[in-house]
Amino acid sequence: MRISKTFFKTFRENPANAETKSHKLLVRAGYIKQLGNGIFTYLPLGLKTLENIKAVIREEMNKAGAIELQMPILLPQEIYANRLDTFGNTMYKLKDSTGKDYCLGPTHEEPFTYLVKESINSYKQLPIILYQIQNKYRDEIRARFGLQRAKEFIMKDAYSYDTSYENFKSSYNKMYNTYNKIFTRLGLDYLPVEADNGVMGGNNSIEFMAKADVGEDELVVCECGYYANTEKAECVVEEINTSDIVKLEKQMVHTPEVKTIEELTSFLNTSSKNFVKAVVYSTDQGIVVALCRGDREIEEVKVRNALKLTKIEMATPEEIISIGSVAGYVGAIDLKNAIVIADNDIKNMTNFVIGANIQDYHYINVNLENLQIDYFADIKKAIAGDLCPKCHKPIKIVRGIEVGQIFELGTKYSEVLDCKFLDEKGKSQYMIMGCYGIGVSRTLSAIVEQCSDEKGIIWPEIIAPYKIHIVIANNKDETQINVANKLYEQINSIDDNVLIDDRNESFGVKLNDAELLGIPYIIIVGRGATNNKIEFIKRKDMSKLEVDVDEFINQYKKSF
């Protein structure tokens, strides 16, 4: 492709609203253009790169025996009747001219299951894995980080249907191995981690996380091979020997204008480990008070899962008053109409400090028997230095971008939608389901986060929009033009995988653009053209080599 003949423009300045490296570079290099908050146009180079990612995904999915189809994006709302509340305001809802309710598909478990229900009725037709690559829509309240969290995004979603849990595990493991092959081929540095199932429901789940400092997720990593999202990571209870500790009598103390753990630590001259903090939530089951030690944080997802909540959000000051307390001074003592859940660490605490449910007052010397606790569970967030639940060595925390996730759904959807098959004995059984997603557009962004430097993008060869980028140093030099055109035509005739910068721009501008675009190999046709020589540059490390034009063409032909 000749740059002068394509739709192409680069920018020297970063876009004003871009926060991440990938967002900045993809816009500056002319791969994408932001049309609105969380809405992007894929320009020619971006589309070509995106299609190369899709090609890798299709190759591996097809090798695994999955079958591709295409579902509609516009769907009747009634299909999602059983979880409209779960989606909440993230689902785009609309009405047609007759007043019928529709939505833009946020995920496709229900449409696929309806299709299978109406198409398959015998165990002889199972197992089956169906997939699509399609746009999805979610009204992200905080659309940000470019393609990482957008309102419109591209996803590969697949769904497996099996006759038994044992057979399902075969499908699940097949997709797990397929995902590892896909992300390895795409050149990502990633981790498969234990994860929460979220709105998809079901039991076990694994996320595929691309390591990145800007990743929204925190991951627990241990040298023994234990990897988990902090939302899912199991925390080991800190063992404390309390046998020699004398339990003191509870006392109320005046703590004027002292609300935070930091302020209390200073005011009472003690450690944050001696406090029990309370976080109050408004949920579909009522007001929930979650307790953890003062030096730790509550993991909200763990609270939701432990109590099987559908809705969970921070309680208002008015809601806190309704349970007999006041914001900043909440304690699990004499509360009314509240569910209290405590982290397992609380079991080992003695003589601790907790809110007195009265403005400017706390209790000291509180013990477990003074509290009203309905449930104990692992609800604290894992931090670096915690002990690994598998090997009990200290863990590390790294950040990651979720690029894929596989779910064990069981019969969650098949029961609700009555998706059954007849087994060998003619008995009707519910199909066992799995769900498998890859964020295609998010993967594009994650690759740039990992594969770039201060000059620009460095594409892995398998997904680069072109393999070779020819730069003519002087567009007024006939020899350079002739040599460049010879190279372009010869390579183009082999695999149509070459870009030539034939614009009437300075060499500096064109070289800067070549480095920004990130095509794996740059060929400079400059003064050496008089001797039939070119400069061959590997974009990854900018190493240079002078080679003969004819020798290069011959070697290129031999590689095919």
C-alpha positions in Angstrom: 0.0 0.0 0.0 1.2 3.5 -0.9 0.7 5.9 1.9 -0.1 8.7 -0.6 -3.1 6.6 -1.8 -4.6 5.6 1.5 -6.5 7.4 4.3 -3.7 8.3 6.7 -2.7 11.0 9.1 -0.5 11.0 12.2 -0.2 13.5 15.0 2.7 14.8 17.0 0.7 15.7 20.1 -1.1 13.4 22.4 -4.9 13.6 22.4 -6.1 15.8 25.3 -8.4 13.2 26.9 -6.0 10.2 26.6 -4.7 8.7 29.9 -3.0 5.5 28.8 0.0 4.9 26.5 -2.1 2.7 24.1 -4.8 5.4 23.8 -2.2 8.0 23.0 -0.2 6.0 20.5 -3.2 4.4 18.6 -4.7 7.9 18.1 -1.4 9.6 17.2 -0.4 6.8 14.8 -3.7 7.0 13.0 -5.0 3.6 14.0 -8.2 4.8 15.7 -10.2 8.1 16.0 -12.4 8.9 19.0 -15.9 9.9 18.0 -17.4 10.3 21.4 -16.8 9.1 25.0 -16.0 5.4 24.7 -16.8 5.3 21.0 -14.1 4.8 18.4 -13.6 4.6 14.6 -11.1 2.1 13.4 -9.1 3.7 10.6 -7.6 1.6 7.8 -4.4 0.7 9.6 -6.3 0.0 12.8 -8.9 -2.1 11.0 -6.2 -4.2 9.3 -4.5 -4.9 12.7 -7.8 -5.7 14.2 -8.6 -8.2 11.5 -5.2 -9.9 12.0 -6.1 -10.4 15.6 -9.4 -11.8 14.6 -7.7 -14.2 12.2 -5.5 -15.7 14.9 -8.6 -16.1 17.1 -10.6 -17.8 14.3 -7.7 -20.1 13.4 -7.4 -21.4 17.0 -11.1 -21.6 17.6 -11.7 -23.5 14.4 -8.9 -25.9 15.2 -10.6 -26.6 18.5 -13.8 -27.6 16.7 -15.8 -24.5 17.5 -18.3 -23.3 14.9 -18.7 -19.7 14.0 -22.0 -17.9 13.4 -23.3 -14.4 13.8 -26.0 -13.2 16.2 -28.0 -10.0 15.8 -26.9 -7.0 17.9 -30.4 -5.6 18.2 -32.4 -8.0 20.5 -35.8 -8.2 22.1 -35.4 -7.1 25.8 -37.6 -10.1 26.9 -34.7 -12.4 26.1 -32.9 -11.0 29.1 -36.0 -10.9 31.3 -34.3 -13.0 34.1 -31.4 -10.6 34.6 -32.4 -7.1 33.5 -31.9 -6.0 37.1 -28.4 -7.4 37.1 -27.4 -5.4 34.0 -29.1 -2.3 35.4 -28.3 0.9 33.6 -25.3 -0.6 31.7 -27.7 -2.1 29.1 -28.7 0.1 26.2 -32.5 0.0 26.0 -34.8 1.3 23.2 -38.2 1.0 21.8 -39.2 0.4 18.2 -42.0 2.3 16.4 -44.7 0.0 17.9 -43.4 0.5 21.4 -41.8 -2.9 21.7 -38.8 -3.0 24.0 -35.4 -3.8 22.5 -31.8 -3.6 23.6 -28.2 -3.6 22.2 -26.6 -6.9 23.1 -24.2 -6.6 26.1 -23.5 -10.4 26.0 -25.2 -13.3 24.3 -25.8 -16.3 26.7 -29.5 -16.1 26.2 -29.7 -15.8 22.4 -27.3 -18.6 21.9 -29.1 -20.8 24.4 -32.5 -20.1 22.7 -30.9 -21.1 19.4 -29.5 -24.4 20.8 -32.8 -25.2 22.6 -34.7 -24.9 19.3 -32.0 -26.7 17.2 -30.7 -29.6 19.4 -32.8 -32.2 21.2 -30.6 -35.4 21.4 -27.4 -36.3 23.1 -26.1 -37.5 19.7 -25.9 -33.8 18.7 -23.7 -32.8 21.6 -21.2 -31.6 22.6 -21.1 -28.4 20.6 -19.2 -25.1 20.9 -20.6 -22.1 19.0 -18.9 -18.7 18.7 -19.1 -15.3 17.1 -16.9 -12.2 16.8 -19.2 -9.1 17.1 -19.7 -5.7 18.6 -21.1 -5.5 22.1 -22.6 -2.5 23.9 -22.5 -1.5 27.6 -23.2 2.0 28.9 -20.0 2.3 30.9 -20.4 5.1 33.5 -16.6 5.6 33.5 -15.7 4.9 29.9 -11.9 5.5 29.9 -8.4 4.2 28.9 -9.3 4.3 25.2 -10.2 0.8 24.0 -9.8 -0.8 27.4 -13.2 0.4 28.7 -15.4 1.5 25.9 -19.2 1.8 25.4 -18.9 -0.1 22.1 -16.4 -2.9 21.9 -15.5 -6.0 19.9 -15.7 -9.4 21.5 -15.3 -13.0 20.6 -17.8 -14.9 22.7 -18.3 -18.7 22.6 -20.7 -21.0 24.4 -20.4 -24.8 24.9 -23.2 -27.2 25.5 -22.5 -30.7 27.0 -24.4 -33.7 28.2 -22.6 -34.0 31.6 -20.3 -32.2 33.9 -17.5 -34.6 33.0 -17.9 -33.9 29.3 -18.2 -30.1 30.0 -14.8 -30.2 31.7 -13.3 -31.5 28.4 -14.9 -28.5 26.5 -13.7 -26.1 29.3 -10.1 -27.4 29.2 -10.1 -27.3 25.4 -11.0 -23.6 25.5 -8.5 -23.0 28.2 -5.8 -24.5 26.1 -7.1 -22.6 23.0 -6.9 -19.3 24.8 -3.3 -19.9 25.9 -2.4 -20.6 22.3 -4.2 -17.5 21.1 -2.6 -15.1 23.6 0.8 -16.7 23.1 0.6 -16.3 19.3 -0.4 -12.7 19.8 2.8 -12.0 21.7 1.2 -11.1 25.0 2.8 -11.4 28.4 -0.2 -12.7 30.3 -1.4 -14.7 33.3 -4.4 -17.0 33.6 -5.8 -16.2 37.0 -8.7 -17.4 39.2 -11.5 -14.9 38.9 -15.0 -13.9 40.0 -17.9 -14.8 37.6 -19.6 -11.5 38.0 -22.9 -11.0 36.2 -22.4 -14.2 34.1 -23.1 -16.3 37.2 -22.0 -19.9 37.5 -19.1 -21.3 39.5 -15.5 -21.4 38.5 -13.9 -18.9 36.2 -10.4 -18.0 34.8 -9.4 -14.6 33.5 -6.5 -14.1 31.1 -4.7 -11.0 32.2 -2.2 -9.0 30.2 0.4 -7.6 32.6 0.3 -3.8 32.5 0.9 -1.0 35.0 -2.3 0.7 33.8 -4.4 -2.4 34.2 -7.6 -1.9 36.2 -7.3 -5.2 37.9 -4.9 -6.2 40.8 -3.6 -9.7 40.6 -2.1 -12.0 43.3 1.0 -13.7 42.0 3.0 -16.4 43.8 6.1 -18.2 42.7 4.4 -21.5 43.3 2.1 -20.8 40.4 -1.0 -19.5 42.3 -2.5 -16.6 40.4 -5.8 -14.9 41.2 -7.7 -11.7 40.8 -7.8 -9.9 44.2 -11.6 -10.1 43.9 -11.2 -13.9 44.1 -7.9 -14.4 45.9 -8.2 -16.4 49.1 -6.7 -14.7 52.1 -5.0 -16.7 54.8 -6.2 -15.9 58.3 -3.5 -14.4 60.4 -2.9 -16.7 63.4 -2.6 -14.9 66.7 -2.0 -16.6 70.0 -4.5 -15.0 72.4 -4.3 -17.6 75.2 -2.3 -15.3 77.5 -4.2 -12.1 76.7 -6.5 -10.8 79.4 -9.8 -9.6 78.0 -10.6 -6.1 79.3 -14.0 -4.5 79.9 -15.5 -2.5 77.1 -15.4 1.3 77.5 -16.8 4.2 75.6 -14.3 7.0 74.9 -14.8 10.5 73.5 -13.1 10.9 70.2 -14.1 14.4 69.0 -13.9 14.9 65.2 -11.8 11.7 64.9 -13.3 9.5 62.1 -10.5 7.8 60.1 -8.3 5.0 61.1 -5.3 7.2 60.7 -6.7 9.8 63.0 -7.8 7.2 65.6 -4.3 5.6 65.5 -2.8 8.9 66.5 -5.5 10.0 68.9 -5.5 6.7 70.9 -1.8 6.0 70.4 -2.2 2.5 69.2 -1.8 0.4 66.0 -4.3 0.3 63.1 -4.3 -3.5 63.7 -6.2 -2.9 66.9 -9.2 -1.3 65.2 -12.2 -2.9 63.6 -13.5 -0.8 60.7 -17.0 -0.9 59.4 -18.2 -0.3 55.8 -21.9 0.0 55.3 -23.7 -1.1 52.0 -27.1 -0.8 50.6 -28.1 -4.1 49.0 -31.0 -6.0 47.6 -31.1 -7.8 51.0 -31.1 -4.7 53.1 -28.4 -2.8 54.9 -25.1 -4.8 55.2 -22.3 -3.8 57.6 -19.0 -5.4 56.7 -16.2 -5.5 59.3 -12.5 -5.9 58.8 -9.3 -5.1 60.7 -8.2 -1.5 60.7 -5.1 -2.0 58.5 -7.0 -3.9 55.8 -9.6 -3.0 53.1 -12.9 -4.7 52.4 -13.2 -6.5 49.0 -16.7 -5.6 47.9 -17.0 -8.5 45.4 -16.2 -11.0 48.2 -19.0 -9.5 50.3 -21.4 -9.7 47.4 -20.5 -13.4 46.8 -20.6 -14.4 50.4 -24.1 -13.1 50.9 -25.3 -13.9 47.3 -26.2 -10.3 46.7 -27.4 -8.9 43.4 -27.1 -5.2 44.1 -24.5 -3.6 46.4 -23.6 0.0 46.7 -22.3 2.4 49.5 -25.0 3.3 51.9 -26.1 6.9 52.3 -25.8 8.8 55.6 -29.6 8.5 56.0 -29.5 4.7 55.6 -26.7 4.5 58.2 -28.9 6.5 60.6 -31.8 4.1 59.9 -29.8 1.2 61.5 -29.1 3.2 64.6 -25.6 4.6 63.8 -23.9 7.6 62.3 -21.4 7.8 59.4 -17.8 7.6 60.6 -18.6 6.0 63.9 -20.3 2.7 62.9 -19.8 -0.3 65.1 -21.4 -3.8 65.2 -23.0 -3.2 68.6 -26.7 -2.7 69.2 -27.5 -2.1 65.5 -31.0 -2.6 64.2 -32.2 -4.1 60.9 -28.7 -4.7 59.6 -26.9 -7.8 58.3 -23.4 -7.9 59.8 -20.6 -9.9 58.1 -17.1 -9.9 59.5 -13.8 -10.9 58.0 -12.3 -14.1 59.4 -9.4 -12.1 61.0 -11.9 -10.6 63.5 -12.2 -14.0 65.2 -8.6 -13.7 66.6 -8.9 -10.1 67.8 -9.1 -9.0 71.4 -9.4 -5.7 73.2 -10.0 -3.7 70.0 -11.5 -0.4 69.1 -14.7 0.0 67.2 -17.3 2.8 66.5 -19.9 3.4 69.2 -22.7 4.4 66.8 -22.7 7.9 68.4 -21.1 11.0 67.0 -17.6 11.6 68.3 -17.5 8.3 70.3 -15.7 5.0 70.0 -15.6 1.8 72.2 -12.2 0.5 73.4 -11.4 -2.9 74.8 -14.1 -4.5 72.7 -14.1 -8.3 72.3 -15.9 -10.7 70.0 -18.7 -11.5 72.5 -19.6 -7.8 72.5 -20.4 -7.8 68.8 -23.5 -8.8 66.8 -22.1 -10.8 63.8 -24.3 -12.8 61.5 -21.6 -14.2 59.2 -17.9 -14.7 59.1 -16.2 -15.0 55.7 -13.0 -14.1 53.8 -14.0 -10.5 52.7 -10.7 -8.6 52.9 -8.6 -7.6 49.9 -5.3 -9.4 49.4 -2.2 -7.3 49.6 1.5 -7.8 48.9 3.2 -9.8 51.6 0.1 -11.9 52.5 0.7 -15.6 52.6 -0.2 -17.7 49.6 -3.1 -20.0 50.3 -1.3 -22.8 48.4 2.3 -22.7 49.6 2.1 -20.1 52.4 5.0 -18.0 51.0 4.5 -14.2 50.6 2.6 -13.1 47.5 3.2 -10.2 45.1 0.6 -7.9 43.6 0.8 -6.9 39.9 -1.7 -5.1 37.7 -3.3 -6.5 34.6 -5.8 -5.8 31.7 -8.4 -8.5 31.3 -8.3 -9.7 27.7 -10.2 -12.9 28.1 -12.3 -15.0 30.5 -13.8 -18.5 30.6 -16.8 -19.4 32.8 -18.2 -22.6 34.2 -22.0 -21.8 33.9 -23.4 -25.3 34.7 -27.2 -25.2 34.3 -27.7 -21.6 35.3 -29.1 -20.6 31.9 -30.3 -24.0 30.6 -32.6 -24.4 33.6 -34.0 -20.8 33.3 -34.5 -21.1 29.5 -35.5 -24.8 29.6 -32.7 -25.9 27.3 -32.8 -29.7 27.4 -31.7 -32.8 25.5 -32.8 -36.5 25.5 -30.1 -38.8 26.9 -29.4 -42.4 25.9 -32.4 -43.6 28.0 -34.7 -41.1 26.5 -34.8 -39.0 29.7 -34.9 -35.2 29.4 -31.8 -33.5 31.0 -30.5 -29.9 31.2 -27.5 -29.1 29.1 -24.3 -28.2 30.9 -22.9 -24.8 29.7 -19.7 -22.9 29.5 -19.0 -19.4 28.3 -15.7 -18.1 26.8 -15.0 -14.5 25.9 -12.1 -12.5 24.4 -12.1 -8.8 24.3 -10.8 -8.3 20.8 -10.5 -4.5 20.8 -9.2 -4.6 24.4 -6.5 -7.1 23.3 -5.4 -4.6 20.6 -5.0 -2.0 23.3 -3.2 -4.4 25.7 -0.7 -5.3 23.0 0.2 -1.7 22.5 0.7 -1.2 26.3 3.2 -4.0 26.3 4.7 -3.6 22.8 5.8 0.1 22.5 8.6 2.4 23.5 9.2 6.2 23.6 9.2 6.4 19.8 5.9 4.5 19.2 4.3 1.1 18.7 6.2 -2.1 18.1 3.7 -4.6 16.6 4.3 -8.4 16.9 4.7 -9.5 13.3 1.7 -11.8 13.4 -0.8 -8.9 13.8 1.1 -5.9 12.3 -0.9 -4.2 9.5 2.1 -4.6 7.3 5.4 -6.5 7.7 7.7 -4.0 5.9 7.6 -0.2 5.8 9.7 1.3 3.0 10.8 4.9 3.5 12.2 6.9 0.6 14.7 9.3 2.1 14.6 11.8 -0.8 11.6 12.0 -3.0 13.4 14.1 -5.5 16.2 11.5 -6.1 15.2 9.3 -9.1 17.6 6.5 -8.1 16.0 6.2 -4.6 12.5 6.4 -6.1 13.4 3.6 -8.6 15.0 1.3 -6.1 12.1 1.9 -3.6 9.5 1.1 -6.3 11.4 -2.0 -7.4 11.4 -3.2 -3.8 7.8 -2.4 -3.3 6.6 -4.1 -6.5 8.7 -7.3 -5.9 7.6 -7.7 -2.3 4.0 -6.7 -3.0 3.8 -9.4 -5.7 4.7 -12.0 -3.1 2.4 -11.3 -0.2 0.9 -7.8 -0.4 2.4 -7.0 3.0 4.4 -3.9 2.4 3.8 -0.2 3.0 5.7 2.5 1.1 6.0 6.1 2.3 6.0 7.9 -1.0 4.7 11.2 0.5 6.5 14.5 -0.4 7.6 14.9 3.2 11.0 15.4 4.8 13.0 12.3 5.7 12.7 13.2 9.4 8.9 13.3 9.3 8.7 10.0 7.5 11.2 8.2 9.8 9.4 9.5 12.9 6.1 8.2 11.4 7.7 4.8 10.6 8.8 4.5 14.2 5.4 5.6 15.5 3.5 3.2 13.3 5.5 0.2 14.6 5.6 -2.0 11.5 8.2 -4.7 12.4 10.8 -4.0 9.7 11.7 -0.6 8.2 13.7 -0.2 5.0 15.4 3.1 4.4 16.1 3.8 0.7 18.7 6.5 0.9 22.1 7.4 -0.5 23.1 3.8 -0.7 20.6 3.3 -3.5 23.3 4.4 -6.0 25.1 1.2 -5.1 21.9 -0.9 -4.9 22.1 -0.9 -1.1 19.3 -0.3 1.5 19.2 0.0 5.2 17.2 -2.7 7.0 16.0 -1.8 10.5 14.3 -4.1 13.0 11.7 -1.8 14.8 11.9 -3.9 18.0 15.4 -2.9 18.9 16.2 -0.4 16.0 19.2 -2.5 15.0 20.4 -1.7 11.5 22.0 -3.7 8.7 23.0 -2.6 5.2 22.0 -5.1 2.5 21.9 -5.5 -1.2 18.5 -4.9 -2.8 18.5 -8.0 -5.0 19.9 -10.2 -2.2 17.1 -9.0 0.1 14.4 -9.7 -2.5 15.8 -13.2 -3.1 15.9 -14.0 0.6 12.3 -12.7 1.0 11.1 -14.9 -1.8 12.7 -17.9 -0.2 10.9 -17.3 3.1 7.6 -18.0 1.3 
